[in-house]
Amino acid sequence: MAEESAAKIERIHPEYTPEEKPLPPAQFNLFTGEAEPVALVIDEIFTDELRVNDDITLVKTGDASQIILSGFGLYLSKKSERLLVKKSKDVIYEFPLFRINEVIVASRGISISTDLIEELCVRGIRLNFLSGGGKPYAMISSPMLSATILARRNQFEALSDERSLKFSKAVVTGKITNQERLLRYFGKYLKASDPEKFEVVEASAESLKGLRDKISKVTGKNINESRDTLMGLEGTAGRIYWDGVKEILKQRVEFFGRERRGATDPVNSVLNYGYGILYSLVWGAVVNAGLEPFAGFMHVDRPGKPSLVLDLVEEFRQPVVDRAVIAFINLAQEIKMEGGLLDAGTRKLIGEKILERLESVESCSGKKYRIRSIIQMQARNLASFLRGERDYKPFTFKW
């Protein structure tokens, strides 16, 4: 009886089979006789990434708080309490705004309505833009979200006193410590499989440890008196560290060393793209802490250069980006390039890995926090340090 009353179902496109290519949600329009896409409403917490097709990807963190969008022809707008993602005239995804705290536009050819920009600012949701190479070139946020002017007054005053040097020494100490620990982290897997390579990596880690001890001996009235000495130590540490990384990646991929600007080789391109994602998050944390992104200490001021962001990002490079990239390469993942830039598929995979690291838990101040939360905590700790309320201790991860 149940079989007799069951409705007969006919596929609108019988040439497709579910095994070959699953069709997007659609409804039959009685007036036009055509199947029309139905927007997929994302109103629950999930951990996997969403794929519209090979050209459009949306990657989210575990709590769906950060969204990275890439794909030519996307249009972002708002309707009521939702962020709409459109392709041509069709709404393909809807995200409740209360679940979002950051939107990253990671490719060209994406349009955004002014109504959505206003809504994101009102809600305190940052909107970041990355170039095809992963370099952040703009961030939109409401000026009303910054803390009081007191933090910025202290920030400018600190440049002329010992606070600037104390913070800069902490930054370099934290960076070298994380470089040493990351080499030891990957080196431990070589101890049994490749003892000779392990000895080379271990020697680099020991050299970094010895170099770190020299930071405490740097003296001066402010950072301007000691910047060259600190930058010299940091530069030496960088050469030692990247030689160690080169040894770890040997026989996996061709890597001749670190290049920042205009890099076209796969490893440096992946690193630069990952750093771009990290920069945007640190930049937002600096703004939220009420600090001036362009007034740094260790990095000198230059037009268009967010020197304080570059200062604060140093202690997070190894535990977030370098660790994710080295693991990605060690798993024999292919890095694909198009026209000297990472292709869309590689950007998507690297974006996923960086977001996974940002969601992972590390110890900070005696408690466990997600790394993305630690970044915001460190920005606020810096503001407190500049106000004379506490010491500044860099974030270092456990290996």
C-alpha positions as CSV (number, residue, x, y, z in Angstrom):
1,M,0.0,0.0,0.0
2,A,2.9,2.4,0.9
3,E,4.5,1.6,-2.5
4,E,1.3,2.4,-4.4
5,S,0.9,5.8,-2.7
6,A,4.5,6.9,-3.0
7,A,5.0,9.9,-5.3
8,K,6.8,9.4,-8.5
9,I,10.1,11.3,-8.7
10,E,11.6,12.4,-12.0
11,R,15.1,13.9,-12.2
12,I,15.2,17.3,-13.9
13,H,18.6,16.4,-15.3
14,P,18.6,12.7,-15.9
15,E,22.0,12.9,-17.6
16,Y,23.6,13.4,-14.2
17,T,24.1,10.6,-11.7
18,P,24.8,11.2,-8.0
19,E,28.0,9.2,-8.3
20,E,29.4,11.4,-11.0
21,K,28.5,14.8,-9.9
22,P,26.1,15.8,-7.0
23,L,23.8,18.6,-8.0
24,P,23.4,21.7,-5.9
25,P,20.1,22.2,-4.0
26,A,17.5,23.4,-6.6
27,Q,13.7,23.9,-7.0
28,F,11.6,23.7,-10.2
29,N,10.2,27.0,-11.4
30,L,6.6,26.3,-12.7
31,F,6.7,29.5,-14.8
32,T,10.0,29.2,-16.6
33,G,10.3,25.4,-16.5
34,E,13.8,25.6,-15.3
35,A,15.6,24.4,-12.1
36,E,16.8,27.3,-10.0
37,P,19.4,27.1,-7.2
38,V,18.3,27.3,-3.6
39,A,20.6,29.1,-1.2
40,L,22.2,26.9,1.4
41,V,21.7,28.5,4.8
42,I,24.6,27.9,7.1
43,D,23.1,28.3,10.6
44,E,24.9,25.7,12.6
45,I,28.4,25.1,13.9
46,F,30.5,22.8,11.6
47,T,34.1,22.1,11.0
48,D,34.5,21.1,7.4
49,E,35.0,23.6,4.5
50,L,32.4,24.3,1.9
51,R,33.0,24.1,-1.8
52,V,30.7,25.7,-4.3
53,N,32.8,24.5,-7.3
54,D,36.4,24.4,-8.3
55,D,36.6,28.2,-8.5
56,I,34.7,29.2,-5.3
57,T,35.7,28.1,-1.8
58,L,34.7,29.1,1.7
59,V,36.9,28.0,4.6
60,K,35.9,28.5,8.2
61,T,37.3,27.9,11.6
62,G,35.9,25.3,14.0
63,D,33.3,27.8,15.4
64,A,32.6,29.3,12.0
65,S,33.9,32.7,13.2
66,Q,36.3,33.4,10.4
67,I,35.5,33.0,6.7
68,I,37.9,33.2,3.8
69,L,36.3,33.7,0.4
70,S,38.1,33.3,-3.0
71,G,36.6,33.0,-6.4
72,F,36.1,35.4,-9.3
73,G,32.5,36.7,-9.7
74,L,31.3,36.4,-6.1
75,Y,29.1,39.2,-4.8
76,L,28.7,39.7,-1.0
77,S,25.7,41.5,0.4
78,K,23.3,41.4,3.3
79,K,19.7,40.6,3.9
80,S,18.2,41.0,7.4
81,E,20.6,39.2,9.8
82,R,22.6,37.2,7.1
83,L,25.6,37.6,4.9
84,L,24.7,36.5,1.4
85,V,27.2,35.0,-1.1
86,K,25.9,35.3,-4.7
87,K,27.2,34.0,-8.0
88,S,25.7,36.0,-10.9
89,K,22.1,36.6,-9.7
90,D,21.8,33.5,-7.6
91,V,22.3,33.4,-3.8
92,I,24.3,30.3,-3.1
93,Y,25.1,30.7,0.6
94,E,23.8,32.5,3.6
95,F,25.7,33.0,6.8
96,P,24.1,34.4,10.0
97,L,26.1,37.4,11.0
98,F,26.1,36.6,14.7
99,R,28.3,33.6,14.0
100,I,31.0,35.7,12.2
101,N,33.8,37.9,13.6
102,E,36.0,38.2,10.6
103,V,35.7,38.0,6.8
104,I,38.8,37.7,4.6
105,V,38.5,38.4,0.8
106,A,41.4,36.4,-0.6
107,S,41.1,36.9,-4.4
108,R,40.2,39.4,-7.1
109,G,36.9,39.7,-8.8
110,I,34.8,39.8,-5.6
111,S,32.2,42.6,-5.1
112,I,30.8,43.8,-1.8
113,S,27.7,46.0,-1.1
114,T,28.0,49.1,1.0
115,D,25.1,47.9,3.1
116,L,27.1,44.8,4.1
117,I,30.2,46.9,4.9
118,E,28.2,49.1,7.2
119,E,26.6,46.1,8.9
120,L,30.0,44.5,9.5
121,C,31.4,47.7,11.0
122,V,28.3,48.1,13.3
123,R,28.7,44.5,14.5
124,G,32.5,44.8,15.0
125,I,33.2,42.2,12.2
126,R,36.6,42.9,10.5
127,L,36.8,42.8,6.7
128,N,40.3,42.0,5.4
129,F,41.6,42.0,1.9
130,L,44.5,39.8,0.6
131,S,46.3,40.0,-2.7
132,G,46.8,36.9,-4.9
133,G,50.2,36.5,-3.2
134,G,48.6,36.5,0.3
135,K,49.7,40.0,1.2
136,P,47.1,42.1,3.1
137,Y,46.5,45.4,1.4
138,A,43.4,46.7,3.3
139,M,41.3,46.2,6.4
140,I,38.0,47.8,7.1
141,S,36.7,48.2,10.7
142,S,34.8,50.7,12.7
143,P,36.9,53.5,14.4
144,M,34.5,53.3,17.3
145,L,35.7,49.8,18.2
146,S,39.2,51.0,19.4
147,A,39.9,51.5,23.0
148,T,40.6,54.9,24.6
149,I,43.3,57.2,23.4
150,L,45.4,56.5,26.5
151,A,46.9,53.4,25.0
152,R,48.1,55.3,21.9
153,R,49.5,58.2,23.9
154,N,51.6,55.7,25.9
155,Q,52.6,54.0,22.7
156,F,54.0,57.1,21.2
157,E,55.7,58.2,24.4
158,A,57.3,54.7,24.8
159,L,59.3,55.1,21.7
160,S,61.7,57.5,23.6
161,D,62.1,55.5,26.8
162,E,63.1,52.0,28.0
163,R,59.7,50.5,27.3
164,S,60.5,50.4,23.6
165,L,63.7,48.5,24.1
166,K,62.1,46.0,26.7
167,F,59.3,45.2,24.3
168,S,61.7,44.8,21.3
169,K,64.0,42.5,23.3
170,A,60.9,40.4,24.3
171,V,59.9,40.2,20.6
172,V,63.3,39.0,19.4
173,T,63.6,36.6,22.4
174,G,60.2,35.1,21.7
175,K,60.9,34.7,18.0
176,I,64.3,33.0,18.4
177,T,62.9,30.7,21.1
178,N,60.1,29.6,18.8
179,Q,62.6,29.1,15.9
180,E,64.7,26.8,18.2
181,R,61.6,24.9,19.4
182,L,60.2,24.4,15.9
183,L,63.5,22.9,14.6
184,R,63.5,20.6,17.6
185,Y,59.8,19.7,17.0
186,F,60.5,18.5,13.5
187,G,64.0,17.2,14.3
188,K,62.7,14.7,16.8
189,Y,61.0,12.8,13.9
190,L,64.4,12.5,12.2
191,K,66.3,11.0,15.1
192,A,65.5,7.4,14.2
193,S,64.8,7.7,10.5
194,D,67.8,10.0,9.5
195,P,70.3,10.4,12.3
196,E,72.7,12.4,10.1
197,K,70.1,15.0,9.2
198,F,68.9,15.1,12.9
199,E,72.4,16.1,14.0
200,V,72.4,19.0,11.6
201,V,69.0,20.3,12.7
202,E,69.9,19.8,16.3
203,A,73.1,21.8,15.9
204,S,71.1,24.7,14.4
205,A,68.7,24.6,17.4
206,E,71.6,24.7,19.8
207,S,73.1,27.7,17.9
208,L,69.8,29.5,18.2
209,K,69.6,28.8,22.0
210,G,73.1,30.3,22.4
211,L,72.2,33.3,20.3
212,R,69.0,33.9,22.4
213,D,71.0,34.3,25.5
214,K,72.8,37.3,24.1
215,I,69.5,39.3,23.9
216,S,69.4,39.9,27.6
217,K,72.8,41.6,27.4
218,V,71.6,44.3,25.0
219,T,71.4,47.7,26.8
220,G,70.3,51.2,25.9
221,K,67.9,54.0,26.9
222,N,65.5,53.2,24.1
223,I,65.1,51.1,21.0
224,N,66.7,53.7,18.8
225,E,70.0,53.2,20.5
226,S,69.9,49.4,20.2
227,R,67.9,48.6,17.1
228,D,70.9,47.8,15.0
229,T,72.3,45.3,17.6
230,L,68.9,43.6,18.0
231,M,68.3,43.4,14.2
232,G,71.7,42.0,13.8
233,L,71.1,39.2,16.2
234,E,67.7,38.6,14.7
235,G,69.2,38.4,11.2
236,T,71.9,35.9,12.3
237,A,69.1,33.8,14.0
238,G,67.1,33.9,10.7
239,R,70.0,32.5,8.7
240,I,70.6,29.7,11.1
241,Y,66.9,28.9,11.4
242,W,66.2,28.8,7.6
243,D,69.3,26.6,7.1
244,G,67.7,24.2,9.6
245,V,64.4,24.4,7.8
246,K,66.2,23.8,4.5
247,E,67.7,20.6,5.9
248,I,64.2,19.4,7.1
249,L,62.7,20.0,3.7
250,K,65.6,18.5,1.8
251,Q,64.5,15.7,-0.7
252,R,60.9,16.9,-0.3
253,V,61.0,20.2,-2.2
254,E,63.6,22.5,-3.7
255,F,64.1,25.4,-1.2
256,F,67.1,27.7,-1.4
257,G,66.3,30.0,1.5
258,R,63.8,32.6,2.6
259,E,62.7,35.3,0.2
260,R,60.0,37.9,1.1
261,R,59.3,40.3,-1.7
262,G,58.4,39.0,-5.1
263,A,59.0,35.4,-4.3
264,T,57.9,33.0,-7.1
265,D,59.2,29.7,-5.8
266,P,56.6,27.4,-4.2
267,V,57.9,27.3,-0.6
268,N,58.3,31.0,-0.2
269,S,55.0,31.6,-2.0
270,V,53.2,29.4,0.5
271,L,55.0,31.0,3.4
272,N,54.1,34.5,2.2
273,Y,50.4,33.5,1.7
274,G,50.3,32.1,5.2
275,Y,51.9,35.1,6.7
276,G,49.3,37.3,4.9
277,I,46.5,35.5,6.8
278,L,48.4,35.8,10.1
279,Y,49.1,39.6,9.4
280,S,45.3,40.3,9.0
281,L,44.5,38.6,12.3
282,V,47.3,40.4,14.2
283,W,46.3,43.7,12.6
284,G,42.8,43.3,13.8
285,A,44.0,42.4,17.3
286,V,46.2,45.5,17.4
287,V,43.3,47.8,16.4
288,N,40.9,46.1,18.9
289,A,43.5,46.7,21.7
290,G,43.4,50.4,20.9
291,L,47.0,50.6,19.5
292,E,48.3,52.4,16.4
293,P,49.2,49.7,13.8
294,F,51.7,52.0,12.0
295,A,53.8,53.1,15.1
296,G,56.1,50.2,15.9
297,F,59.3,49.8,17.9
298,M,61.6,47.2,16.5
299,H,60.5,47.8,12.9
300,V,61.1,51.4,11.8
301,D,58.3,53.6,10.6
302,R,57.7,53.8,6.9
303,P,54.7,55.1,4.8
304,G,52.2,52.2,4.4
305,K,54.2,49.9,6.7
306,P,52.2,48.6,9.7
307,S,55.3,48.4,11.9
308,L,53.6,47.5,15.2
309,V,51.8,44.7,13.4
310,L,55.1,43.4,12.1
311,D,56.5,43.6,15.6
312,L,53.7,41.6,17.2
313,V,53.5,39.0,14.4
314,E,57.1,37.9,15.0
315,E,56.3,35.6,17.9
316,F,53.5,33.9,16.0
317,R,55.3,33.1,12.7
318,Q,56.8,29.7,13.7
319,P,53.9,28.3,15.8
320,V,51.2,29.2,13.3
321,V,52.5,29.5,9.7
322,D,55.9,27.8,9.6
323,R,54.7,24.7,11.5
324,A,51.7,24.4,9.2
325,V,53.7,24.9,6.0
326,I,56.5,22.5,6.9
327,A,54.0,19.8,7.9
328,F,52.1,20.4,4.7
329,I,55.3,19.8,2.6
330,N,56.4,16.8,4.7
331,L,53.1,15.1,3.9
332,A,54.1,15.3,0.2
333,Q,51.3,17.8,-0.6
334,E,51.9,19.3,-4.0
335,I,52.2,23.1,-4.3
336,K,50.8,24.3,-7.6
337,M,51.6,27.6,-9.2
338,E,49.9,29.7,-11.9
339,G,51.7,32.7,-13.4
340,G,54.1,33.0,-10.5
341,L,51.3,32.7,-7.8
342,L,49.7,29.9,-5.9
343,D,46.7,28.4,-7.7
344,A,43.3,28.5,-6.1
345,G,43.4,24.9,-4.9
346,T,46.7,25.4,-3.0
347,R,45.5,28.6,-1.5
348,K,42.5,26.8,-0.2
349,L,44.5,24.0,1.3
350,I,47.0,26.4,3.0
351,G,44.1,28.5,4.3
352,E,42.7,25.4,5.9
353,K,46.0,24.5,7.6
354,I,46.6,28.0,8.9
355,L,43.1,28.2,10.3
356,E,43.5,24.7,12.0
357,R,46.6,26.0,13.7
358,L,44.8,29.2,14.8
359,E,42.1,27.0,16.4
360,S,44.6,24.7,18.1
361,V,45.2,25.1,21.9
362,E,48.4,26.2,23.5
363,S,49.5,27.3,27.0
364,C,49.6,31.0,27.8
365,S,49.9,32.6,31.3
366,G,49.4,29.2,32.9
367,K,46.1,28.3,31.1
368,K,45.1,26.7,27.8
369,Y,43.7,29.0,25.0
370,R,43.2,28.8,21.2
371,I,46.1,30.5,19.4
372,R,43.7,33.1,17.8
373,S,42.7,34.1,21.4
374,I,46.3,34.3,22.5
375,I,47.0,36.8,19.6
376,Q,44.3,39.1,20.9
377,M,45.5,38.6,24.5
378,Q,49.1,39.5,23.5
379,A,47.9,42.7,21.9
380,R,46.0,43.7,25.0
381,N,49.0,42.7,27.2
382,L,51.1,45.0,25.1
383,A,48.7,47.9,25.7
384,S,48.8,47.1,29.5
385,F,52.6,47.0,29.4
386,L,52.8,50.4,27.6
387,R,50.5,51.9,30.3
388,G,52.9,50.5,33.0
389,E,50.5,48.0,34.4
390,R,52.5,44.7,33.7
391,D,55.6,43.3,32.1
392,Y,55.4,42.0,28.5
393,K,56.2,38.3,28.0
394,P,56.3,36.9,24.4
395,F,54.2,33.9,23.5
396,T,56.3,30.7,23.1
397,F,54.8,27.4,22.2
398,K,55.6,24.0,23.8
399,W,57.2,21.5,21.5
